[in-house]
Structure formats: C-alpha cells, structure tokens
Amino acid sequence: MAVVVSHDRRDLLARTLDGLAAQDRPCDAVVVVDNASSDGSADLADAHPLAPEVVRLPRNTGGAGGFAAGTARAVRSHRADLVWLMDDDTVPTPSALAELLRARSRYAGRPALLASRAVWHDGRDHPMNTPRRRFGLARPFTGRAAAVGGVPIRSASFVSTLVDARAVREEGLPEAAYFIWNDDFEFTARLLRRRTGLFVPTSVVEHLTRTFGSTDADPGERFFYEVRNKLWMLRTSRALGPLDLALYGAATLRRWGRTVLRSADRPLLLRAGRRGFVAGLTSRPEPTTTALAGLGAVSDDVRAIQEAVHRD
C-alpha cells in the first residue's frame, strides 16, 4: 500500500493522488498522512476518487514524523506486506509501482526496499534523490541486481521507496525526532545495513520541487536540521558500521563546506549550523513513541511496532 505525507501543498497532493490512481498495477490501499495542513489538503484527499484513508495529525510532525506515523499505520492497522513511501510533491508515472514489483519478483532473494528513479519536471535526474550505491559487493551479488535491471544501494530517499514490512518489524520506524532531513537516510541505511536494497531505474517518478538542486543548495535556517540530524545519526544510530562512519563522516564535512561556500547569507547559515552542531553533540533524538505521543490511534500503532522491536 502507498503512504503519502502531506503538509500545505494541496495542489501538488492532488497530482500525487492522480498519479497513484493511474497506476498500471493499482495500489491495494492508500494512506495520506496530513501534517496539520491549513490549506484544505486533508479535505481534498478525503474527496479524491482514489478514496484514501486520511490520517489527520493535530500537529505538524515534519516529514520524519509523518513517515513514521504512516508506516506504522500501514504495517500494523492495515497489515501491509509492502509500503510504498512518497512525499506530496512526488508524481509516479503509470508504470512506477509495476516496475518496482517486477524487479522484486524476479530478484533472486528478498530485497528489503526498492527505490525509483526520481526526475524533475523537465526529465533530468533529480540530484536530491540519488540513492547511494553499495560498493564492495562480490560479482554474484551485483549480477543478481543487474539481472533484474537494478543497482545495489546502501540508502535511498522517501521519494518513492517500496519497503518490506518485515524489515520494519525487525528494525523499527523512521526517527520522528529528526522532523526534517536525514530521516530517510537514517531509516533506509538502518534497514540496509545487513539487507539488500535495489535502485530500479525503470520505475520513474517526478519530484516536483520548486527548484532543481540538492539539499546543500543554501538551506538557510534549515541547515540546523541538516547538522543536528547528521550528527545524531553518526553518534547514535545503528544504521552505519565503522567503515560507513568514516566514509559518510568525511562526505558530510565536504558537503557542509560546499553548502557554506554557496550560501548567499553565510552569517545566517553559520548561526544555524552552530546551533545544530551543539544540539547534535549534546543531545539524542527522543524515542519515536515519545515524539508521536498524544495522536490517538496513530500513537497506538507506533508504540506497538516500536515495543515489538525492542522486545526482540
């Protein structure tokens, strides 16, 4: 089933739902998690012919909280075997889901997740959503992926990722405390530390961001979340092994350097980064059950999944 996280992008959400309704292989069900939108997004979803379940959150939990809530809803309440995650600015082409399922069914194994190719509205590959390839695999493993038109990956974004519910039950939900940024990196890298993930280029979605570029393109105040969450991940997550920590730590420093150099307002960016650095080193993300407490049935779904993981 599909899970769409939405916040104040009514027109884009309509296009996402239209894309889901036009799938060659229809979704078994759709959940829209509305993050306390003020523009009628939830009402639009309620009235859409696709008839999704609309989960109306009373407060904005960010993309991280929305995906944690939606995944919990899908896995526990709907007992979904596969969860197709996407933002409300993602428009899947008609064959997007069918291509993911085709690669999954033909792969000689059980991938924990499969990711689509994300393009901008002009057809260019979107740099914000390039999955990180998994290197160092023996030829038989890369050959299995190539046989189904796939590429082994180490992580992916939440712009069209098909996740096996069994991996969620074993590893838990996205870290809701991240709010925005790096939550998809942490979650997918955690699932794929000892599991298989595939990038499927024949599965195509449009990612309709306002501008073309990656998240290091002058984020302003939001740089706080990039720095805090990346440090949280490097310090506290079980997603990365020792070699990963060294590689991604070095890549992070290079990325932050590029971000500062490209910024049109470096003092603002540096202040946000400094706050993020302090928060990332002196605190830890609160548990997802705590971050998503007080949300009624959604909180029950979240708690049930997280407690089962901890018991195991």
C-alpha positions in Angstrom: 0.0 0.0 0.0 1.1 3.6 -0.6 1.8 6.2 2.1 1.8 9.8 1.2 2.9 12.5 3.7 1.4 15.9 3.1 1.7 19.4 4.5 0.2 22.6 3.0 0.7 21.6 -0.7 -2.8 20.9 -1.8 -2.3 21.3 -5.5 0.7 19.0 -5.5 -1.1 16.4 -3.4 -3.8 16.3 -5.9 -1.3 15.5 -8.6 0.3 12.8 -6.4 -3.1 11.1 -5.8 -3.9 11.4 -9.5 -0.7 9.6 -10.3 -1.5 6.9 -7.8 -4.9 6.4 -9.3 -3.4 6.0 -12.7 -1.1 3.1 -11.8 -0.9 0.2 -14.2 -0.8 -2.0 -11.2 -3.3 -0.4 -8.7 -2.3 0.2 -5.1 -4.1 -2.1 -2.7 -4.7 0.8 -0.4 -3.5 4.4 0.1 -2.9 6.3 3.4 -2.5 10.1 3.3 -0.9 11.5 6.5 -1.8 15.1 6.8 0.6 17.1 9.0 -1.9 19.7 10.3 -2.3 21.4 6.9 -4.1 24.7 6.8 -4.8 24.8 3.1 -7.5 22.1 2.8 -5.1 19.3 1.8 -6.9 16.7 4.0 -10.3 17.7 2.6 -9.0 17.3 -0.9 -7.7 13.8 -0.1 -11.0 12.8 1.5 -12.9 13.8 -1.6 -10.4 12.2 -4.1 -11.8 9.3 -6.2 -8.9 7.2 -5.0 -10.6 7.1 -1.6 -7.5 7.1 0.6 -7.6 6.8 4.3 -6.7 10.2 5.6 -4.9 10.4 8.9 -5.2 13.9 10.2 -2.5 14.8 12.7 -3.3 17.6 15.1 0.2 19.0 14.9 2.9 19.2 12.3 5.3 16.3 13.0 7.5 17.0 10.0 8.3 14.6 7.2 10.0 12.3 9.7 7.0 12.1 12.0 4.6 11.7 9.1 6.5 8.8 7.6 6.9 7.1 10.9 3.1 7.5 11.6 2.1 6.4 8.0 4.4 3.4 8.0 3.1 2.3 11.4 -0.5 2.7 10.2 0.2 0.7 7.1 2.1 -2.1 8.8 0.0 -2.5 12.0 -3.5 -1.4 11.2 -3.6 -2.4 7.5 -1.2 -5.4 7.9 0.5 -4.3 4.6 3.3 -6.5 3.3 4.9 -3.7 1.3 4.8 0.0 2.0 5.3 2.5 -0.9 6.6 5.8 0.7 6.4 9.2 -1.0 6.1 12.9 -0.4 3.2 15.0 -1.6 5.3 16.5 -4.4 6.0 13.1 -5.9 4.1 12.1 -9.0 4.5 8.5 -10.0 4.4 7.6 -13.7 1.8 4.9 -14.6 4.3 2.1 -14.5 6.2 3.1 -11.4 4.8 0.6 -9.0 4.6 -2.2 -11.5 8.3 -1.8 -12.3 9.3 -2.0 -8.6 7.2 -5.1 -8.1 8.6 -6.7 -11.3 12.1 -6.2 -10.1 11.2 -7.5 -6.7 9.5 -10.7 -8.0 12.4 -11.5 -10.4 15.2 -10.9 -7.9 16.9 -14.0 -6.6 16.3 -13.0 -2.9 14.1 -10.7 -0.9 15.0 -7.0 -1.1 14.2 -5.0 2.0 13.5 -2.0 -0.2 13.4 -0.8 -3.8 13.8 2.8 -4.9 12.5 4.5 -8.0 14.4 6.9 -10.3 13.3 10.5 -9.5 13.3 13.1 -12.2 12.4 16.8 -12.2 9.6 18.1 -14.3 12.0 18.5 -17.3 13.1 14.9 -17.2 16.5 15.5 -15.6 17.6 13.1 -12.8 16.9 14.9 -9.6 20.1 15.3 -7.5 18.2 15.4 -4.3 17.1 11.8 -4.7 20.1 9.8 -6.0 20.4 6.6 -4.0 23.8 5.8 -2.5 25.2 2.8 -4.2 26.6 -0.1 -2.2 30.2 -0.7 -3.1 32.4 -3.7 -2.4 29.9 -6.4 -3.3 31.1 -9.6 -4.9 30.2 -10.1 -8.6 27.4 -12.6 -7.9 25.5 -10.1 -5.8 25.9 -7.3 -8.4 25.0 -9.8 -11.1 21.7 -10.6 -9.3 20.7 -7.0 -9.3 21.8 -6.4 -12.9 19.7 -9.4 -14.0 16.5 -7.5 -13.0 17.7 -4.1 -14.2 18.7 -3.0 -10.7 21.6 -1.5 -8.9 22.5 -2.4 -5.2 22.2 0.6 -2.9 23.1 1.4 0.7 20.4 4.1 1.3 17.5 5.9 -0.5 15.2 8.9 -0.1 11.5 8.9 0.7 10.7 9.9 -2.8 9.2 6.6 -4.0 10.7 3.8 -1.9 9.0 0.4 -1.6 9.7 -1.1 1.8 9.2 -4.6 3.0 7.1 -4.6 6.2 9.1 -7.5 7.6 12.2 -5.2 7.8 10.2 -2.5 9.5 9.0 -5.0 12.1 12.6 -6.0 12.7 14.3 -2.6 12.7 11.5 -0.2 13.7 10.2 3.1 12.2 11.8 6.3 11.0 13.2 8.5 13.7 10.3 11.0 14.2 12.5 13.4 16.3 14.5 14.3 13.2 11.5 16.3 12.0 13.0 17.0 8.5 16.2 15.9 6.7 18.3 12.8 7.0 15.4 10.8 8.4 15.1 8.9 5.2 18.9 8.4 5.1 19.0 7.0 8.6 15.9 4.8 8.2 16.9 3.2 4.8 20.6 2.8 5.8 19.4 1.1 9.0 17.2 -1.3 7.0 20.0 -1.9 4.5 23.0 -2.4 6.8 22.6 -6.2 6.5 19.9 -6.4 3.9 19.5 -5.9 0.2 18.3 -2.7 -1.4 17.8 -2.1 -5.2 17.6 1.1 -7.3 15.2 0.4 -10.2 15.7 3.0 -12.9 12.7 1.8 -15.0 10.4 2.9 -12.1 10.2 6.6 -12.7 8.5 9.3 -10.6 8.6 13.1 -10.9 9.8 15.1 -7.9 8.3 18.5 -8.3 10.4 20.7 -6.1 10.3 24.4 -6.8 14.0 24.5 -7.8 16.4 22.0 -9.3 19.2 21.0 -6.9 20.2 19.1 -3.9 19.6 19.9 -0.2 23.0 21.6 0.1 21.8 24.5 -2.1 21.7 27.3 0.5 19.2 25.8 3.0 19.2 28.9 5.3 17.8 28.3 8.8 17.1 24.6 7.9 20.8 24.0 8.0 20.2 23.5 11.7 18.3 20.2 10.9 21.0 19.0 8.5 23.8 19.4 11.0 21.9 18.2 14.1 20.4 15.2 12.4 23.6 14.1 10.7 25.5 14.3 14.0 22.6 12.4 15.7 22.9 9.7 13.0 26.7 9.5 13.2 26.6 9.3 17.0 23.5 7.3 17.9 22.1 5.3 15.0 22.8 1.7 14.4 22.5 2.3 10.6 26.2 2.6 10.0 29.2 0.4 10.6 32.7 1.6 11.3 33.7 1.9 7.6 30.4 3.7 6.9 31.0 6.1 9.7 34.4 7.1 8.3 33.2 7.4 4.7 29.9 9.3 5.5 31.6 11.4 8.1 34.2 12.6 5.5 31.4 13.1 2.9 29.4 15.1 5.4 32.3 17.5 6.1 32.8 18.1 2.3 29.0 18.6 1.9 28.9 21.2 4.7 31.8 23.0 3.2 30.1 23.3 -0.2 26.9 24.5 1.5 28.8 27.3 3.3 30.7 28.4 0.2 27.5 28.5 -1.9 25.4 30.4 0.6 24.1 33.9 -0.1 23.9 34.6 3.6 26.8 32.9 5.3 26.3 34.5 8.8 22.7 33.1 8.9 23.9 29.7 7.7 26.7 29.6 10.2 24.5 30.5 13.1 22.0 27.8 12.1 24.9 25.3 11.7 26.4 26.2 15.1 23.1 25.6 16.8 22.7 22.3 15.0 26.3 21.3 15.9 25.7 22.0 19.6 22.3 20.2 19.6 23.8 17.2 17.7 26.7 16.7 20.1 24.9 17.4 23.4 21.5 15.7 22.9 20.0 12.5 21.5 16.8 12.1 19.5 13.8 11.3 21.7 12.2 8.0 21.0 9.7 7.9 18.2 7.0 6.8 20.6 7.6 9.9 22.6 7.8 12.2 19.6 4.5 10.9 18.3 2.6 10.6 21.6 -0.9 12.0 22.0 -2.0 11.2 18.5 -4.7 8.7 19.3 -4.8 5.5 17.2 -1.6 6.6 15.4 0.3 6.6 18.6 -1.0 3.2 19.4 0.3 1.9 16.0 3.7 3.5 16.6 4.0 2.2 20.1 3.0 -1.4 19.1 5.7 -1.6 16.4 8.5 0.0 18.4 7.8 -2.1 21.5 7.8 -5.3 19.5 11.3 -4.3 18.1 12.7 -3.6 21.5 11.3 -6.9 22.9 13.1 -8.8 20.1 
